[in-house]
């Protein structure tokens, strides 16, 4: 029997391994991306290609973005310009991002439980809806973004689950690394040689320093 990591695609082949998958410790993690055992599914249960779903009707008022969302949007546009070697456009987008970041109210009630609820909604509703719309529009670029984004979000979900169970103990002796291309988060002593999601080399990862 083979089990596949839903985040990076690593295959645990029981025919090659000494231990059946079901007998692995609950603390066992994917050797490639660090995802928990719960992120693995039987190879036969791998999801098929997404199909178009009925378009979702959205209230125009619901499309108004908050200052924080606008800051994230323009900072991502700036990052895209950086990758396209367009420093002038990058600087302009970052100026707009900084403006909205300064206007965004402080979120005092944010905690891991709130983030977990948002992540759960993203995985259960928002990514399926966006993927369906991309399939219907035959937008392959957005489909790829959805694939990467969902994997990154599942990793966030697994890290939140570990934090809930272990607290900050699972960070001891490790650093936090973020892929600057797809946003994948890795906890370890050093960045992975290749990003498990988008396959860029380790120098594309940034080490996240603790805040004072």
Secondary structure, DSSP 4 states (H G I P E B T S, - for coil): -EEEETTT--EEETTTSSS-GGGS-TT-B-TTT--BGGGEEEGGGPPPPP---PPPP--GGGGPPPHHHHHHHHHHHHHHHHHTT-HHHHHHHHHHHHHHHHHSPP-TT--HHHHHHHHHHIIIIIHHHHHHHHHHTT-HHHHHHHHHHHHHHHHHHHHHHHHHHHGGGGGTT-EEEEETTT--EEEESS--SB-TTT--BGGGEEEEPPP-
